[in-house]
Amino acid sequence: MTLSPLAAQHCQPRKGAAHALDRAAVDNYLAGLPGWTLSADGKAIVKDFRFPDFHHTLGFINAVGFMANQEDHHPDLEAGYGHCQVLWSTHDVGGLSLNDFICAARVEALLDR
């Protein structure tokens, strides 16, 4: 799947193992998300974004936070000077759901230049 159709979708409430994606689906979605990787435990996707300074990093964090609140799906963020690591997972399904890939695609759209 490409980024545009994925980023155009919106998160839906997803609870229970029935909404967890299998490895084939995860690999399919990851193939369309440049630079995103599967976490070591296979329950999250992660990407480290680089910026020229802390000011740009904070702007990115604020944009991601706004989008996450709109979608009611929130990432784990780790930030420092010039970078922010974004990690998506769906705790209610015990791994990855479509919501994680929708939000990752939306993060990429924030930086589409």
CNS distance restraints for C-alpha pairs under 8 A (distance, minus, plus):
assign (resid   1 and name CA) (resid   5 and name CA) 7.53 0.50 0.50
assign (resid   1 and name CA) (resid   6 and name CA) 7.17 0.50 0.50
assign (resid   1 and name CA) (resid  28 and name CA) 6.95 0.50 0.50
assign (resid   1 and name CA) (resid  29 and name CA) 6.05 0.50 0.50
assign (resid   1 and name CA) (resid  31 and name CA) 7.73 0.50 0.50
assign (resid   1 and name CA) (resid  32 and name CA) 5.74 0.50 0.50
assign (resid   2 and name CA) (resid   6 and name CA) 6.71 0.50 0.50
assign (resid   2 and name CA) (resid  32 and name CA) 5.18 0.50 0.50
assign (resid   2 and name CA) (resid  33 and name CA) 7.81 0.50 0.50
assign (resid   3 and name CA) (resid   7 and name CA) 5.84 0.50 0.50
assign (resid   3 and name CA) (resid  32 and name CA) 6.24 0.50 0.50
assign (resid   3 and name CA) (resid  33 and name CA) 6.89 0.50 0.50
assign (resid   3 and name CA) (resid 105 and name CA) 5.55 0.50 0.50
assign (resid   3 and name CA) (resid 108 and name CA) 7.99 0.50 0.50
assign (resid   3 and name CA) (resid 109 and name CA) 7.97 0.50 0.50
assign (resid   4 and name CA) (resid   8 and name CA) 6.10 0.50 0.50
assign (resid   4 and name CA) (resid 105 and name CA) 7.61 0.50 0.50
assign (resid   5 and name CA) (resid   9 and name CA) 6.77 0.50 0.50
assign (resid   6 and name CA) (resid 101 and name CA) 7.33 0.50 0.50
assign (resid   6 and name CA) (resid 102 and name CA) 5.38 0.50 0.50
assign (resid   6 and name CA) (resid 105 and name CA) 6.23 0.50 0.50
assign (resid   6 and name CA) (resid 106 and name CA) 7.95 0.50 0.50
assign (resid   7 and name CA) (resid 102 and name CA) 5.42 0.50 0.50
assign (resid   7 and name CA) (resid 103 and name CA) 7.07 0.50 0.50
assign (resid   7 and name CA) (resid 104 and name CA) 7.99 0.50 0.50
assign (resid   7 and name CA) (resid 105 and name CA) 4.90 0.50 0.50
assign (resid   7 and name CA) (resid 106 and name CA) 4.83 0.50 0.50
assign (resid   7 and name CA) (resid 109 and name CA) 7.20 0.50 0.50
assign (resid   8 and name CA) (resid 102 and name CA) 7.92 0.50 0.50
assign (resid   8 and name CA) (resid 106 and name CA) 7.93 0.50 0.50
assign (resid   9 and name CA) (resid 102 and name CA) 6.43 0.50 0.50
assign (resid  10 and name CA) (resid  71 and name CA) 6.52 0.50 0.50
assign (resid  10 and name CA) (resid  99 and name CA) 7.59 0.50 0.50
assign (resid  10 and name CA) (resid 102 and name CA) 6.88 0.50 0.50
assign (resid  11 and name CA) (resid  71 and name CA) 5.63 0.50 0.50
assign (resid  11 and name CA) (resid  72 and name CA) 7.41 0.50 0.50
assign (resid  11 and name CA) (resid  73 and name CA) 7.22 0.50 0.50
assign (resid  11 and name CA) (resid  98 and name CA) 7.72 0.50 0.50
assign (resid  11 and name CA) (resid  99 and name CA) 5.04 0.50 0.50
assign (resid  11 and name CA) (resid 102 and name CA) 6.94 0.50 0.50
assign (resid  11 and name CA) (resid 103 and name CA) 7.85 0.50 0.50
assign (resid  12 and name CA) (resid  99 and name CA) 7.02 0.50 0.50
assign (resid  14 and name CA) (resid  19 and name CA) 5.96 0.50 0.50
assign (resid  14 and name CA) (resid  92 and name CA) 6.89 0.50 0.50
assign (resid  14 and name CA) (resid  93 and name CA) 7.00 0.50 0.50
assign (resid  14 and name CA) (resid  97 and name CA) 7.49 0.50 0.50
assign (resid  15 and name CA) (resid  19 and name CA) 6.48 0.50 0.50
assign (resid  15 and name CA) (resid  92 and name CA) 4.90 0.50 0.50
assign (resid  15 and name CA) (resid  93 and name CA) 5.35 0.50 0.50
assign (resid  16 and name CA) (resid  20 and name CA) 7.40 0.50 0.50
assign (resid  16 and name CA) (resid  92 and name CA) 6.03 0.50 0.50
assign (resid  16 and name CA) (resid  93 and name CA) 4.64 0.50 0.50
assign (resid  16 and name CA) (resid  94 and name CA) 7.63 0.50 0.50
assign (resid  17 and name CA) (resid  93 and name CA) 4.89 0.50 0.50
assign (resid  17 and name CA) (resid  94 and name CA) 6.81 0.50 0.50
assign (resid  18 and name CA) (resid  93 and name CA) 7.52 0.50 0.50
assign (resid  19 and name CA) (resid  93 and name CA) 6.17 0.50 0.50
assign (resid  19 and name CA) (resid  97 and name CA) 6.02 0.50 0.50
assign (resid  19 and name CA) (resid  98 and name CA) 8.00 0.50 0.50
assign (resid  20 and name CA) (resid  93 and name CA) 5.43 0.50 0.50
assign (resid  20 and name CA) (resid  94 and name CA) 7.13 0.50 0.50
assign (resid  20 and name CA) (resid  95 and name CA) 6.10 0.50 0.50
assign (resid  20 and name CA) (resid  96 and name CA) 5.49 0.50 0.50
assign (resid  20 and name CA) (resid  97 and name CA) 4.99 0.50 0.50
assign (resid  21 and name CA) (resid  25 and name CA) 5.95 0.50 0.50
assign (resid  21 and name CA) (resid  26 and name CA) 6.25 0.50 0.50
assign (resid  21 and name CA) (resid  95 and name CA) 7.74 0.50 0.50
assign (resid  21 and name CA) (resid  96 and name CA) 5.77 0.50 0.50
assign (resid  21 and name CA) (resid  97 and name CA) 5.44 0.50 0.50
assign (resid  21 and name CA) (resid  98 and name CA) 7.21 0.50 0.50
assign (resid  22 and name CA) (resid  26 and name CA) 6.28 0.50 0.50
assign (resid  23 and name CA) (resid  27 and name CA) 6.05 0.50 0.50
assign (resid  24 and name CA) (resid  28 and name CA) 6.16 0.50 0.50
assign (resid  25 and name CA) (resid  29 and name CA) 6.24 0.50 0.50
assign (resid  26 and name CA) (resid  30 and name CA) 6.02 0.50 0.50
assign (resid  26 and name CA) (resid  96 and name CA) 7.72 0.50 0.50
assign (resid  27 and name CA) (resid  31 and name CA) 6.14 0.50 0.50
assign (resid  28 and name CA) (resid  32 and name CA) 7.19 0.50 0.50
assign (resid  29 and name CA) (resid  33 and name CA) 6.85 0.50 0.50
assign (resid  29 and name CA) (resid 101 and name CA) 6.78 0.50 0.50
assign (resid  30 and name CA) (resid  34 and name CA) 7.62 0.50 0.50
assign (resid  30 and name CA) (resid  36 and name CA) 6.58 0.50 0.50
assign (resid  30 and name CA) (resid  37 and name CA) 7.10 0.50 0.50
assign (resid  30 and name CA) (resid 101 and name CA) 7.90 0.50 0.50
assign (resid  33 and name CA) (resid 104 and name CA) 7.54 0.50 0.50
assign (resid  33 and name CA) (resid 105 and name CA) 6.78 0.50 0.50
assign (resid  33 and name CA) (resid 108 and name CA) 7.98 0.50 0.50
assign (resid  35 and name CA) (resid  47 and name CA) 6.28 0.50 0.50
assign (resid  36 and name CA) (resid  45 and name CA) 6.36 0.50 0.50
assign (resid  36 and name CA) (resid  46 and name CA) 5.50 0.50 0.50
assign (resid  36 and name CA) (resid  47 and name CA) 4.88 0.50 0.50
assign (resid  37 and name CA) (resid  45 and name CA) 5.47 0.50 0.50
assign (resid  37 and name CA) (resid  46 and name CA) 5.43 0.50 0.50
assign (resid  37 and name CA) (resid  47 and name CA) 6.54 0.50 0.50
assign (resid  38 and name CA) (resid  42 and name CA) 5.70 0.50 0.50
assign (resid  38 and name CA) (resid  43 and name CA) 7.48 0.50 0.50
assign (resid  38 and name CA) (resid  44 and name CA) 5.97 0.50 0.50
assign (resid  38 and name CA) (resid  45 and name CA) 4.59 0.50 0.50
assign (resid  38 and name CA) (resid  46 and name CA) 6.40 0.50 0.50
assign (resid  39 and name CA) (resid  43 and name CA) 6.42 0.50 0.50
assign (resid  39 and name CA) (resid  44 and name CA) 5.29 0.50 0.50
assign (resid  39 and name CA) (resid  45 and name CA) 5.67 0.50 0.50
assign (resid  39 and name CA) (resid  46 and name CA) 6.53 0.50 0.50
assign (resid  42 and name CA) (resid  95 and name CA) 7.39 0.50 0.50
assign (resid  43 and name CA) (resid  89 and name CA) 6.36 0.50 0.50
assign (resid  43 and name CA) (resid  94 and name CA) 7.13 0.50 0.50
assign (resid  43 and name CA) (resid  95 and name CA) 4.14 0.50 0.50
assign (resid  43 and name CA) (resid  96 and name CA) 5.70 0.50 0.50
assign (resid  44 and name CA) (resid  87 and name CA) 6.43 0.50 0.50
assign (resid  44 and name CA) (resid  88 and name CA) 5.47 0.50 0.50
assign (resid  44 and name CA) (resid  89 and name CA) 4.61 0.50 0.50
assign (resid  44 and name CA) (resid  90 and name CA) 7.92 0.50 0.50
assign (resid  44 and name CA) (resid  95 and name CA) 6.37 0.50 0.50
assign (resid  44 and name CA) (resid  96 and name CA) 6.02 0.50 0.50
assign (resid  45 and name CA) (resid  87 and name CA) 5.65 0.50 0.50
assign (resid  45 and name CA) (resid  88 and name CA) 5.41 0.50 0.50
assign (resid  45 and name CA) (resid  89 and name CA) 6.77 0.50 0.50
assign (resid  45 and name CA) (resid  96 and name CA) 7.93 0.50 0.50
assign (resid  45 and name CA) (resid 100 and name CA) 7.68 0.50 0.50
assign (resid  46 and name CA) (resid  85 and name CA) 6.96 0.50 0.50
assign (resid  46 and name CA) (resid  86 and name CA) 5.58 0.50 0.50
assign (resid  46 and name CA) (resid  87 and name CA) 4.39 0.50 0.50
assign (resid  46 and name CA) (resid  88 and name CA) 6.52 0.50 0.50
assign (resid  47 and name CA) (resid  85 and name CA) 5.62 0.50 0.50
assign (resid  47 and name CA) (resid  86 and name CA) 5.53 0.50 0.50
assign (resid  47 and name CA) (resid  87 and name CA) 6.79 0.50 0.50
assign (resid  48 and name CA) (resid  83 and name CA) 6.66 0.50 0.50
assign (resid  48 and name CA) (resid  84 and name CA) 5.65 0.50 0.50
assign (resid  48 and name CA) (resid  85 and name CA) 4.06 0.50 0.50
assign (resid  48 and name CA) (resid  86 and name CA) 6.32 0.50 0.50
assign (resid  49 and name CA) (resid  83 and name CA) 5.40 0.50 0.50
assign (resid  49 and name CA) (resid  84 and name CA) 5.25 0.50 0.50
assign (resid  49 and name CA) (resid  85 and name CA) 6.07 0.50 0.50
assign (resid  49 and name CA) (resid  86 and name CA) 7.78 0.50 0.50
assign (resid  50 and name CA) (resid  57 and name CA) 7.75 0.50 0.50
assign (resid  50 and name CA) (resid  82 and name CA) 5.61 0.50 0.50
assign (resid  50 and name CA) (resid  83 and name CA) 4.39 0.50 0.50
assign (resid  50 and name CA) (resid  84 and name CA) 6.73 0.50 0.50
assign (resid  51 and name CA) (resid  56 and name CA) 6.03 0.50 0.50
assign (resid  51 and name CA) (resid  57 and name CA) 5.91 0.50 0.50
assign (resid  51 and name CA) (resid  82 and name CA) 4.53 0.50 0.50
assign (resid  51 and name CA) (resid  83 and name CA) 5.68 0.50 0.50
assign (resid  52 and name CA) (resid  56 and name CA) 6.81 0.50 0.50
assign (resid  52 and name CA) (resid  82 and name CA) 5.51 0.50 0.50
assign (resid  53 and name CA) (resid  57 and name CA) 6.50 0.50 0.50
assign (resid  53 and name CA) (resid  81 and name CA) 6.05 0.50 0.50
assign (resid  53 and name CA) (resid  82 and name CA) 4.54 0.50 0.50
assign (resid  54 and name CA) (resid  58 and name CA) 6.18 0.50 0.50
assign (resid  54 and name CA) (resid  80 and name CA) 7.19 0.50 0.50
assign (resid  54 and name CA) (resid  81 and name CA) 4.79 0.50 0.50
assign (resid  54 and name CA) (resid  82 and name CA) 5.13 0.50 0.50
assign (resid  54 and name CA) (resid  83 and name CA) 7.70 0.50 0.50
assign (resid  55 and name CA) (resid  59 and name CA) 6.37 0.50 0.50
assign (resid  56 and name CA) (resid  60 and name CA) 6.25 0.50 0.50
assign (resid  56 and name CA) (resid  82 and name CA) 7.42 0.50 0.50
assign (resid  57 and name CA) (resid  61 and name CA) 6.26 0.50 0.50
assign (resid  57 and name CA) (resid  79 and name CA) 7.58 0.50 0.50
assign (resid  57 and name CA) (resid  80 and name CA) 7.88 0.50 0.50
assign (resid  57 and name CA) (resid  81 and name CA) 7.29 0.50 0.50
assign (resid  57 and name CA) (resid  82 and name CA) 5.79 0.50 0.50
assign (resid  57 and name CA) (resid  83 and name CA) 6.03 0.50 0.50
assign (resid  57 and name CA) (resid  84 and name CA) 6.53 0.50 0.50
assign (resid  58 and name CA) (resid  62 and name CA) 6.15 0.50 0.50
assign (resid  59 and name CA) (resid  63 and name CA) 6.24 0.50 0.50
assign (resid  60 and name CA) (resid  64 and name CA) 6.13 0.50 0.50
assign (resid  61 and name CA) (resid  65 and name CA) 5.98 0.50 0.50
assign (resid  61 and name CA) (resid  84 and name CA) 7.53 0.50 0.50
assign (resid  62 and name CA) (resid  66 and name CA) 6.13 0.50 0.50
assign (resid  63 and name CA) (resid  67 and name CA) 6.27 0.50 0.50
assign (resid  63 and name CA) (resid 110 and name CA) 7.53 0.50 0.50
assign (resid  64 and name CA) (resid  68 and name CA) 5.98 0.50 0.50
assign (resid  64 and name CA) (resid 107 and name CA) 6.46 0.50 0.50
assign (resid  65 and name CA) (resid  69 and name CA) 6.14 0.50 0.50
assign (resid  65 and name CA) (resid  74 and name CA) 7.57 0.50 0.50
assign (resid  66 and name CA) (resid  70 and name CA) 6.30 0.50 0.50
assign (resid  67 and name CA) (resid  71 and name CA) 6.28 0.50 0.50
assign (resid  67 and name CA) (resid 106 and name CA) 7.84 0.50 0.50
assign (resid  68 and name CA) (resid  72 and name CA) 5.76 0.50 0.50
assign (resid  68 and name CA) (resid  73 and name CA) 5.27 0.50 0.50
assign (resid  68 and name CA) (resid  74 and name CA) 5.13 0.50 0.50
assign (resid  68 and name CA) (resid  75 and name CA) 7.42 0.50 0.50
assign (resid  68 and name CA) (resid 103 and name CA) 7.38 0.50 0.50
assign (resid  69 and name CA) (resid  73 and name CA) 6.61 0.50 0.50
assign (resid  69 and name CA) (resid  74 and name CA) 6.97 0.50 0.50
assign (resid  71 and name CA) (resid 103 and name CA) 7.96 0.50 0.50
assign (resid  73 and name CA) (resid  99 and name CA) 7.34 0.50 0.50
assign (resid  73 and name CA) (resid 103 and name CA) 7.77 0.50 0.50
assign (resid  74 and name CA) (resid  88 and name CA) 7.46 0.50 0.50
assign (resid  75 and name CA) (resid  86 and name CA) 6.39 0.50 0.50
assign (resid  75 and name CA) (resid  87 and name CA) 5.49 0.50 0.50
assign (resid  75 and name CA) (resid  88 and name CA) 4.90 0.50 0.50
assign (resid  75 and name CA) (resid  89 and name CA) 7.17 0.50 0.50
assign (resid  76 and name CA) (resid  86 and name CA) 6.00 0.50 0.50
assign (resid  76 and name CA) (resid  87 and name CA) 5.09 0.50 0.50
assign (resid  76 and name CA) (resid  88 and name CA) 6.60 0.50 0.50
assign (resid  77 and name CA) (resid  84 and name CA) 6.67 0.50 0.50
assign (resid  77 and name CA) (resid  85 and name CA) 5.63 0.50 0.50
assign (resid  77 and name CA) (resid  86 and name CA) 4.90 0.50 0.50
assign (resid  77 and name CA) (resid  87 and name CA) 6.41 0.50 0.50
assign (resid  78 and name CA) (resid  84 and name CA) 5.58 0.50 0.50
assign (resid  78 and name CA) (resid  85 and name CA) 5.07 0.50 0.50
assign (resid  78 and name CA) (resid  86 and name CA) 6.81 0.50 0.50
assign (resid  79 and name CA) (resid  83 and name CA) 5.77 0.50 0.50
assign (resid  79 and name CA) (resid  84 and name CA) 4.21 0.50 0.50
assign (resid  79 and name CA) (resid  85 and name CA) 6.25 0.50 0.50
assign (resid  80 and name CA) (resid  84 and name CA) 6.44 0.50 0.50
assign (resid  88 and name CA) (resid  96 and name CA) 7.87 0.50 0.50
assign (resid  88 and name CA) (resid 100 and name CA) 5.36 0.50 0.50
assign (resid  88 and name CA) (resid 103 and name CA) 7.89 0.50 0.50
assign (resid  88 and name CA) (resid 104 and name CA) 7.43 0.50 0.50
assign (resid  89 and name CA) (resid  95 and name CA) 5.81 0.50 0.50
assign (resid  89 and name CA) (resid  96 and name CA) 5.20 0.50 0.50
assign (resid  89 and name CA) (resid  97 and name CA) 7.26 0.50 0.50
assign (resid  89 and name CA) (resid 100 and name CA) 5.83 0.50 0.50
assign (resid  90 and name CA) (resid  94 and name CA) 6.31 0.50 0.50
assign (resid  90 and name CA) (resid  95 and name CA) 5.54 0.50 0.50
assign (resid  90 and name CA) (resid  96 and name CA) 5.45 0.50 0.50
assign (resid  90 and name CA) (resid  97 and name CA) 6.07 0.50 0.50
assign (resid  90 and name CA) (resid  99 and name CA) 7.55 0.50 0.50
assign (resid  90 and name CA) (resid 100 and name CA) 6.84 0.50 0.50
assign (resid  91 and name CA) (resid  95 and name CA) 6.31 0.50 0.50
assign (resid  93 and name CA) (resid  97 and name CA) 7.11 0.50 0.50
assign (resid  96 and name CA) (resid 100 and name CA) 6.37 0.50 0.50
assign (resid  97 and name CA) (resid 101 and name CA) 7.33 0.50 0.50
assign (resid  98 and name CA) (resid 102 and name CA) 6.23 0.50 0.50
assign (resid  99 and name CA) (resid 103 and name CA) 6.15 0.50 0.50
assign (resid 100 and name CA) (resid 104 and name CA) 6.14 0.50 0.50
assign (resid 101 and name CA) (resid 105 and name CA) 6.06 0.50 0.50
assign (resid 102 and name CA) (resid 106 and name CA) 6.23 0.50 0.50
assign (resid 103 and name CA) (resid 107 and name CA) 6.16 0.50 0.50
assign (resid 104 and name CA) (resid 108 and name CA) 6.38 0.50 0.50
assign (resid 105 and name CA) (resid 109 and name CA) 6.25 0.50 0.50
assign (resid 106 and name CA) (resid 110 and name CA) 6.39 0.50 0.50
assign (resid 107 and name CA) (resid 111 and name CA) 6.96 0.50 0.50
assign (resid 108 and name CA) (resid 112 and name CA) 6.27 0.50 0.50
